[in-house]
Amino acid sequence: MHADLPDMNLRDHFLISMPHLADQNFVHTLTYICDHSEQGAMGLVINRPMALTLEEILGHLEFDTQGLRDRQAPVYAGGPVQTERGFVLHSPTDQCWNSSFSIHDQLCLTTSLDVLRAIAGGGGPKHHLIALGYAGWGAGQLEREIGENSWLSCPADLDIIFATQAEERLGAAASKLGVDLSLLSSETGHA
């Protein structure tokens, strides 16, 4: 980590965008941090559904979707990096996927098509969120942005990820900190 910045590990945390954050990629976003190390951080924006359903994307991949459980499940804009690449944030399964990373014992991130094929057929992980693209930060960048008050952070909550409507996720995460984002000003100032 950068010498002027405190050591922090935000893996399995939410990043809550502050109202004054000007980067259009992250205005009013809730980002789940999948990994964070000295080399940087990687996460998925989990509250920006695209105008694309899971059935549509699976059909585009030419998967048989007859067993698909939730045809209208949204696909999320996971971030501005590699927007053509798919990411599946999901509960663990007994099956091993070709390209999967265990975040912790209750959550995995998979980037291979085999998990999507299983979901299309009605199998696969019980809980899943599919995103195109991801959010990435270089070494020390996220720590600097937090120091500049661009983000609030709190431990992640699986209910917010999988059982809360997308438009309610940002407020639900902020309320875990006792923060009402509507009361925060988008203006910054110094005394």
URVENFEN-V372402 format. One record per backbone hydrogen bond with DSSP energy under -0.5 kcal/mol. CO is the residue of the C=O (numbers start at 0). NH is the residue of the N-H. E is the energy in kcal/mol with one decimal. If there is no record, write none. Layout:
co & nh & e
CO & NH & E
CO & NH & E
This chain:
co & nh & e
1 & 4 & -1.5
9 & 12 & -1.2
11 & 155 & -2.3
12 & 32 & -2.9
13 & 15 & -0.5
13 & 153 & -1.5
14 & 16 & -0.6
14 & 30 & -2.4
15 & 151 & -2.3
17 & 20 & -2.1
21 & 23 & -0.5
22 & 25 & -2.4
22 & 26 & -0.7
25 & 28 & -1.3
28 & 16 & -2.2
29 & 45 & -2.9
30 & 14 & -2.7
30 & 32 & -0.6
31 & 33 & -0.7
31 & 43 & -2.4
32 & 11 & -2.7
34 & 41 & -2.6
36 & 39 & -1.1
38 & 138 & -0.5
39 & 36 & -2.9
40 & 136 & -2.4
41 & 33 & -1.8
41 & 34 & -1.9
42 & 134 & -3.0
43 & 31 & -3.2
47 & 76 & -2.9
49 & 51 & -1.5
51 & 74 & -1.8
52 & 56 & -2.2
53 & 57 & -2.6
54 & 58 & -2.3
55 & 59 & -2.2
56 & 60 & -1.4
57 & 62 & -2.6
58 & 61 & -1.5
62 & 64 & -0.5
64 & 67 & -1.4
68 & 70 & -0.5
69 & 72 & -1.4
70 & 54 & -1.6
72 & 53 & -2.9
73 & 129 & -0.5
74 & 49 & -3.4
75 & 77 & -1.2
75 & 131 & -2.9
77 & 44 & -2.2
80 & 133 & -2.0
81 & 84 & -2.2
81 & 132 & -0.6
84 & 132 & -2.7
86 & 88 & -0.6
86 & 130 & -2.8
87 & 89 & -0.6
87 & 109 & -2.6
88 & 128 & -2.3
89 & 107 & -3.0
98 & 110 & -2.5
98 & 111 & -0.7
100 & 102 & -0.7
100 & 108 & -2.6
103 & 106 & -1.4
106 & 102 & -1.8
106 & 103 & -1.8
107 & 89 & -2.7
108 & 100 & -2.8
109 & 87 & -2.7
111 & 114 & -0.8
111 & 115 & -0.6
112 & 116 & -2.5
113 & 117 & -1.9
114 & 118 & -2.2
115 & 119 & -2.7
116 & 120 & -1.5
117 & 122 & -2.9
118 & 121 & -1.7
119 & 66 & -0.6
119 & 67 & -0.6
126 & 90 & -2.2
128 & 88 & -2.7
129 & 75 & -2.9
130 & 86 & -2.7
131 & 77 & -1.7
131 & 78 & -0.7
133 & 80 & -2.5
134 & 42 & -2.6
136 & 40 & -1.8
137 & 140 & -1.7
137 & 141 & -0.7
139 & 143 & -2.2
140 & 144 & -2.4
141 & 145 & -2.4
142 & 146 & -2.2
143 & 147 & -1.5
144 & 149 & -2.6
145 & 148 & -1.7
149 & 17 & -2.4
151 & 15 & -3.2
153 & 13 & -3.3
156 & 159 & -0.6
156 & 160 & -1.8
157 & 161 & -3.0
158 & 162 & -2.3
159 & 163 & -0.5
164 & 167 & -1.8
164 & 168 & -0.8
165 & 168 & -1.0
165 & 169 & -0.5
167 & 171 & -2.1
168 & 172 & -2.5
169 & 173 & -2.3
170 & 174 & -2.2
171 & 175 & -0.9
172 & 175 & -0.7
172 & 176 & -0.6
173 & 176 & -1.4
173 & 178 & -2.3
174 & 177 & -1.1
178 & 180 & -0.7
179 & 182 & -2.1
180 & 183 & -1.3
